[in-house]
């Protein structure tokens, strides 16, 4: 087998390409070292809320979240971090990614006061953030959001609900997209910063197949001051879409981490398990399965790297490339994990075994931050039917 399926987390051949710079390669090595030193913590999953917060604090103490408070945008670094953390544990990636997702709208749209209030704590891991966009009747269709935010003499009053919110119940601050005006669809939306202790805010936990802090939010006459508005009134749709467009490629990076871990585990088993006078890996069908894994992992890694390079260099097509990376990487990661389970046989079906956990964890990534079908729509909308060559925009 080549370096793609190796215990080093990353494919060093892809890291050596000009898509990455020396500081990215150094970051990758530091990530691998730190994750190995904290593998017991990062693999914890017995109490998802408490374990997730412990991991978040450790990430903050180690400086992995420092970029959230004034650091430069570097999506190649963000993708590498998600890949490394996902390789070690679902909650590790979850804690890191939701914190970065929640901090990004404050970084990009917040006032100086809002940044000073929240970003130092989010960067230190002492505050926990969340990003609340979806509703039960408005998932991928952000323009259909109905959570009502009415202006009052002192600020705003929120009534309604949000659904499928990561870090629900443990977040200290939620970025919430709500409807503030009668404008059609996307034009009447605004973003708000809602402290987790705000009176009138209630959390309804939702148990997921991959355990984590997750739930619905209920707003019942939830009063906010004027300064809770994030960005301009009516600017909620751009806030939501920009953040999602930027983070979709990082979902692909997390999927790559899960898939590499599954492939590594399957390879170790295939090399060691006796079968028909040899080893399981000697069977032509098993070798073919690993060949397919190699191709999928290589292609996914290159698409993620390209999309991150594009956004880091100010490319105008980053939203399209981010959708391509997210769609392909999450779909093939599901296939790689499934192939790994097949190679393990019945041992891959044992509850709470590595492969069983990966099988549950990978499934959600094809839905989070825009389902695969939504990504297909985004990609199709970027196609110019009159182009004459591949480079046409």
C-alpha positions, 0 to 999 in steps of 0.5 A: 500500500502507498502512503495514503493509507498509513498511520500518519493521518495525512498523505505526505505526497499531497501535503508536498504539493504546491497547494500547501506551504511549508507552514501547513506541513509544519502544522500537520506534523504538530497536529499529529503529535498533539493528537497522539499525545492526547488520544485518550481525551480525543477518543472520549465519547461516554458523556458527549456534553461533558467530554466535548467541553473538556476537549474544547478546553484542551483545544483552547489551552493548546492554542488550536483555537487562537486564530478565532481572535484576530488570526488570519483566515487560513482554510487550508490550516482549518481543513488540516485541523479537522482532518487530523482531529476527525482521525482521532475522534468524532467529538474532537472534530465536533468541538473544534469545528462548531467553535470555528463555525460559531466564531466566524460570523462574529469575526466577519460581521461583528462590531468591535464590542461584539468581537471583544465580548466573545472572541477571546473566550471562544479562542481560549475554549472557555466560551462555547459557541453555536450557530443556529440556522435550520428550522424543522420546516426550513433546513437547507432552504434558509430563505424559508426561515420563520423564527420571528424577531420583532423590534421593541423599544429596547431591542428585539423579541424572539419567538419561534424555534430552531432545529438541529443545533450543534452544541445546543444546551452547552453553548454560551452564545448562539448566532441565530438567524431570524426574520425581522422584516416583511421582505420576501424570502431572504430579504427579511432575515437578520442575525443575532447573538443570543447568550445561552442564559437568556430568559425565554430560551429553552433547549430540547435535547435530541439524541443522535446516532453519533452521540453529541450535544445536539438539540432544538431551541425554543424562543418564548418572548426571548428579549434581546438588547439592540446590540444583539444584532449581528451585522446590518438589519436584513443582512442575515442571509448573507451571514448564513450563506457566506459562513456555510459556503466557507465551511463546507470544504472543511466538512469534506476534510473531516470526512477524509479523516474518518475515512482514513482512520477506517482504511487504516484499521481495515488494512491492519486487520487484512494484513494480520488475519489468516485466510485460506492459507495466507492473509486476508489482504492476499485475496484479490477481491480484498486488494481490489477494495483497498485499491478503490479506497486509495483512489477515493481518498486521493481524489477527496484529498485533492478536491479539499486542498483545491477548494481551500487553496481557492478561498485562501487566494481569493478565488471567485469560485470558492463556493462552487469548489467548496460544494464539490469538495464537500459532496465528493469527500462525504459521499466517498468517505461513506463508501470507504467506511462501509468497505472497511466494515465489510473487511472486518466482517462481523467484528465491524458490527460490534456495538461501540467498536471503532468501525461501528462508531465510524459507521454512525459518525460518517453518515451525518456529514452527508447532511450537515451544512447542506445535504449532498442534494443541495451541493449538487444544486449549488454545483449545477447552478455554477455551470455555464451551459455556453462555455467552450472549455473547462476553464470557462467561468 
